[in-house]
Amino acid sequence: MGRFTLALDRPLIMGVVNVTPDSFSDGGQFYGAGQAVEHARRLVDEGVDILDVGGESTRPGSSSVTAAEELRRIAPVLEAMAHGAVPVSVDTSKPEVMRAAIEAGAAMINDIYALRQPGALEAVAARDVGVCVMHMQGEPRTMQDDPAYGDVVAEVKAFLDERVAACAAAGIERDRIVIDPGFGFGKKAIHNLELIRGIPALAASGLPVLAGLSRKSVLGKITGRMVGDRIHSSVAAALVAVARGARIVRVHDVAATRDALAVWTAVEAQGMDRNGR
Ligand code: HH2
């Protein structure tokens, strides 16, 4: 992806930088340009592997913003971070934003619409950036009204296979692609749990699976906790996803997730010398 090659030989942490007034997870905390850049720098200090910068909330019921407004929000973070040591992903569905973000140094496009907007496939294919294609049933405004599936894992897998084929047809090489079942995007709690159990089936495609469970409502359903109190359940969810085969976790709480994954990696890879270092 762009200047970067990610080996994926250990689970990677994608840290969320929401430059929005209305995100479900961090409700406008980092909306100002200075706060957003400061937050991104903190995530780098905490050991993030990829920064994911978004200028539009996709929470259930949210309404969209213009491309110009989205770009205005993310531009300061791109300017400050996109030429640094950590790859910057931009969370957008708009081809115009994709093109400008890539021009400004973004190494990856993370699209909850899986490049279905007209011109999106072409915008990504034209450059050597990475891409995350995500499953969503419906659209953010209405997706949680009454999501329904026959076999949720099979349907999500079929959708992702189709989008990966569309990427290939547009000239996007396989080693640039990450797939994501889209936890919380047109899914009830039970669907999210089935999809966690289904990660091995998704990973069987050979493409890296990204899991974004951090602070999501399924964790609130399980624990009874409000969004600001879901750090422990989010870390547990990241760990469970990785144990099932996810290679990238998209999280808000980087330091905590990093420690948890370090333990998992040490156990799995015997990744310590005899002195415990
Ligand atoms: N979840 C959110 C946004 N973007 N992208 C991918 N690939 N996977 C996800 O699960 C995902 C995503 C929602 O979380 P957040 O960014 O915290 O909230 P909001 O959309 O309200 O800004």
Boltz pocket constraint, residues with backbone or C-beta under 6 A from the ligand:
constraints:
  - pocket:
      binder: B
      contacts: [[A, 16], [A, 18], [A, 20], [A, 22], [A, 23], [A, 24], [A, 25], [A, 26], [A, 54], [A, 56], [A, 57], [A, 58], [A, 59], [A, 91], [A, 110], [A, 111], [A, 112], [A, 132], [A, 134], [A, 180], [A, 182], [A, 183], [A, 210], [A, 211], [A, 212], [A, 213], [A, 214], [A, 250]]
      max_distance: 6.0
